[in-house]
Amino acid sequence: MIRPWTLGALAVVAVLAAIVFRLKGEVQRLEDRIATLEQAIIAEGEAIRVLDAEWSYLNRPERLASLTAKHLGLVPMVGPQMIASVADLPYPVPAAEAPLLAEDRPAPGLEP
């Protein structure tokens, strides 16, 4: 005859086995997700390396110089372009002569 504590122990073992089985399935799903994420990280790293190489290729100084000459028509500065005098600078308008901005004007009906 089976004693009651033996049946209880078998029941506990069965419950623990079910819990371990469920945890094993969950761990396998999580490991699969980790593997998928690691593959995605590797793919993104390769894409970043390709984009870095493309960026370096497109930003070569000789290529940029040819594009600048072709599309912008820039020329080097000459001496007289770099010389400026005080008379060439914009002169500030005195505050008394400056026009009032909308936010500086008093609200209608509130004038003293």
Contact map, one row per residue, 1 for C-alpha under 8 A:
1110000000000000000000000000000000000000000000000000000000000000000000000000000000000000000000000000000000000000
1111011000000000000000000000000000000000000000000000000000000000000000000000000000000000000000000000000000000000
1111111000000000000000000000000000000000000000000000000000000000000000000000000000000000000000000000000000000000
0111111100000000000000000000000000000000000000000000000000000000000000000000000000000000000000000000000000000000
0011111110000000000000000000000000000000000000000000000000000000000000000000000000000000000000000000000000000000
0111111111000000000000000000000000000000000000000000000000000000000000000000000000000000000000000000000000000000
0111111111100000000000000000000000000000000000000000000000000000000000000000000000000000000000000000000000000000
0001111111110000000000000000000000000000000000000000000000000000000000000000000000000000000000000000000000000000
0000111111111000000000000000000000000000000000000000000000000000000000000000000000000000000000000000000000000000
0000011111111100000000000000000000000000000000000000000000000000000000000000000000000000000000000000000000000000
0000001111111110000000000000000000000000000000000000000000000000000000000000000000000000000000000000000000000000
0000000111111111000000000000000000000000000000000000000000000000000000000000000000000000000000000000000000000000
0000000011111111100000000000000000000000000000000000000000000000000000000000000000000000000000000000000000000000
0000000001111111110000000000000000000000000000000000000000000000000000000000000000000000000000000000000000000000
0000000000111111111000000000000000000000000000000000000000000000000000000000000000000000000000000000000000000000
0000000000011111111100000000000000000000000000000000000000000000000000000000000000000000000000000000000000000000
0000000000001111111110000000000000000000000000000000000000000000000000000000000000000000000000000000000000000000
0000000000000111111111000000000000000000000000000000000000000000000000000000000000000000000000000000000000000000
0000000000000011111111100000000000000000000000000000000000000000000000000000000000000000000000000000000000000000
0000000000000001111111110000000000000000000000000000000000000000000000000000000000000000000000000000000000000000
0000000000000000111111111000000000000000000000000000000000000000000000000000000000000000000000000000000000000000
0000000000000000011111111100000000000000000000000000000000000000000000000000000000000000000000000000000000000000
0000000000000000001111111110000000000000000000000000000000000000000000000000000000000000000000000000000000000000
0000000000000000000111111111000000000000000000000000000000000000000000000000000000000000000000000000000000000000
0000000000000000000011111111100000000000000000000000000000000000000000000000000000000000000000000000000000000000
0000000000000000000001111111110000000000000000000000000000000000000000000000000000000000000000000000000000000000
0000000000000000000000111111111000000000000000000000000000000000000000000000000000000000000000000000000000000000
0000000000000000000000011111111100000000000000000000000000000000000000000000000000000000000000000000000000000000
0000000000000000000000001111111110000000000000000000000000000000000000000000000000000000000000000000000000000000
0000000000000000000000000111111111000000000000000000000000000000000000000000000000000000000000000000000000000000
0000000000000000000000000011111111100000000000000000000000000000000000000000000000000000000000000000000000000000
0000000000000000000000000001111111110000000000000000000000000000000000000000000000000000000000000000000000000000
0000000000000000000000000000111111111000000000000000000000000000000000000000000000000000000000000000000000000000
0000000000000000000000000000011111111100000000000000000000000000000000000000000000000000000000000000000000000000
0000000000000000000000000000001111111110000000000000000000000000000000000000000000000000000000000000000000000000
0000000000000000000000000000000111111111000000000000000000000000000000000000000000000000000000000000000000000000
0000000000000000000000000000000011111111100000000000000000000000000000000000000000000000000000000000000000000000
0000000000000000000000000000000001111111110000000000000000000000000000000000000000000000000000000000000000000000
0000000000000000000000000000000000111111111000000000000000000000000000000000000000000000000000000000000000000000
0000000000000000000000000000000000011111111100000000000000000000000000000000000000000000000000000000000000000000
0000000000000000000000000000000000001111111110000000000000000000000000000000000000000000000000000000000000000000
0000000000000000000000000000000000000111111111000000000000000000000000000000000000000000000000000000000000000000
0000000000000000000000000000000000000011111111100000000000000000000000000000000000000000000000000000000000000000
0000000000000000000000000000000000000001111111110000000000000000000000000000000000000000000000000000000000000000
0000000000000000000000000000000000000000111111111000000000000000000000000000000000000000000000000000000000000000
0000000000000000000000000000000000000000011111111100000000000000000000000000000000000000000000000000000000000000
0000000000000000000000000000000000000000001111111110000000000000000000000000000000000000000000000000000000000000
0000000000000000000000000000000000000000000111111111000000000000000000000000000000000000000000000000000000000000
0000000000000000000000000000000000000000000011111111100000000000000000000000000000000000000000000000000000000000
0000000000000000000000000000000000000000000001111111110000000000000000000000000000000000000000000000000000000000
0000000000000000000000000000000000000000000000111111111000000000000000000000000000000000000000000000000000000000
0000000000000000000000000000000000000000000000011111111100000000000000000000000000000000000000000000000000000000
0000000000000000000000000000000000000000000000001111111110000000000000000000000000000000000000000000000000000000
0000000000000000000000000000000000000000000000000111111111000000000000000000000000000000000000000000000000000000
0000000000000000000000000000000000000000000000000011111111100000000000000000000000000000000000000000000000000000
0000000000000000000000000000000000000000000000000001111111110000000000000000000000000000000000000000000000000000
0000000000000000000000000000000000000000000000000000111111110000000000000000000000000000000000000000000000000000
0000000000000000000000000000000000000000000000000000011111110011000000000000000000000000000000000000000000000000
0000000000000000000000000000000000000000000000000000001111111011000000000000000000000000000000000000000000000000
0000000000000000000000000000000000000000000000000000000111111111000000000000000000000000000000000000000000000000
0000000000000000000000000000000000000000000000000000000000111111100000000000000000000000000000000000000000000000
0000000000000000000000000000000000000000000000000000000000011111110000000000000000000000000000000000000000000000
0000000000000000000000000000000000000000000000000000000001111111111000000000000000000000000000000000000000000000
0000000000000000000000000000000000000000000000000000000001111111111100000000000000000000000000000000000000000000
0000000000000000000000000000000000000000000000000000000000001111111110000000000000000000000000000000000000000000
0000000000000000000000000000000000000000000000000000000000000111111111000000000000000000000000000000000000000000
0000000000000000000000000000000000000000000000000000000000000011111111110000000000000000000000000000000000000000
0000000000000000000000000000000000000000000000000000000000000001111111111100000000000000000000000000000000000000
0000000000000000000000000000000000000000000000000000000000000000111111111100000000000000000000000000000000000000
0000000000000000000000000000000000000000000000000000000000000000011111111000000000000000000000000000000000000000
0000000000000000000000000000000000000000000000000000000000000000001111111000000000000000000000000000000000000000
0000000000000000000000000000000000000000000000000000000000000000001111111100000000000000000000000000000000000000
0000000000000000000000000000000000000000000000000000000000000000000111111110000000000000000000000000000000000000
0000000000000000000000000000000000000000000000000000000000000000000110011111000000000000000000000000000000000000
0000000000000000000000000000000000000000000000000000000000000000000000001111100000000000000000000000000000000000
0000000000000000000000000000000000000000000000000000000000000000000000000111110000000000000000000000000000000000
0000000000000000000000000000000000000000000000000000000000000000000000000011111011000000000000000000000000000000
0000000000000000000000000000000000000000000000000000000000000000000000000001111111000000000000000000000000000000
0000000000000000000000000000000000000000000000000000000000000000000000000000111111100000000000000000000000000000
0000000000000000000000000000000000000000000000000000000000000000000000000000011111100000000000000000000000000000
0000000000000000000000000000000000000000000000000000000000000000000000000000111111110000000000000000000000000000
0000000000000000000000000000000000000000000000000000000000000000000000000000111111110000000000000000000000000000
0000000000000000000000000000000000000000000000000000000000000000000000000000001111111000000000000000000000000000
0000000000000000000000000000000000000000000000000000000000000000000000000000000011111101000000000000000000000000
0000000000000000000000000000000000000000000000000000000000000000000000000000000000111111100000000000000000000000
0000000000000000000000000000000000000000000000000000000000000000000000000000000000011111100000000000000000000000
0000000000000000000000000000000000000000000000000000000000000000000000000000000000001111110000000000000000000000
0000000000000000000000000000000000000000000000000000000000000000000000000000000000011111110000000000000000000000
0000000000000000000000000000000000000000000000000000000000000000000000000000000000001111111000000000000000000000
0000000000000000000000000000000000000000000000000000000000000000000000000000000000000011111100000000000000000000
0000000000000000000000000000000000000000000000000000000000000000000000000000000000000000111110000000000000000000
0000000000000000000000000000000000000000000000000000000000000000000000000000000000000000011111000000000000000000
0000000000000000000000000000000000000000000000000000000000000000000000000000000000000000001111101100000000000000
0000000000000000000000000000000000000000000000000000000000000000000000000000000000000000000111111100000000000000
0000000000000000000000000000000000000000000000000000000000000000000000000000000000000000000011111100000000000000
0000000000000000000000000000000000000000000000000000000000000000000000000000000000000000000001111100000000000000
0000000000000000000000000000000000000000000000000000000000000000000000000000000000000000000011111110000000000000
0000000000000000000000000000000000000000000000000000000000000000000000000000000000000000000011111111000000000000
0000000000000000000000000000000000000000000000000000000000000000000000000000000000000000000000001111100000000000
0000000000000000000000000000000000000000000000000000000000000000000000000000000000000000000000000111110110000000
0000000000000000000000000000000000000000000000000000000000000000000000000000000000000000000000000011111110000000
0000000000000000000000000000000000000000000000000000000000000000000000000000000000000000000000000001111110000000
0000000000000000000000000000000000000000000000000000000000000000000000000000000000000000000000000000111111000000
0000000000000000000000000000000000000000000000000000000000000000000000000000000000000000000000000001111111000000
0000000000000000000000000000000000000000000000000000000000000000000000000000000000000000000000000001111111100000
0000000000000000000000000000000000000000000000000000000000000000000000000000000000000000000000000000001111110110
0000000000000000000000000000000000000000000000000000000000000000000000000000000000000000000000000000000011111110
0000000000000000000000000000000000000000000000000000000000000000000000000000000000000000000000000000000001111110
0000000000000000000000000000000000000000000000000000000000000000000000000000000000000000000000000000000000111110
0000000000000000000000000000000000000000000000000000000000000000000000000000000000000000000000000000000001111111
0000000000000000000000000000000000000000000000000000000000000000000000000000000000000000000000000000000001111111
0000000000000000000000000000000000000000000000000000000000000000000000000000000000000000000000000000000000000111
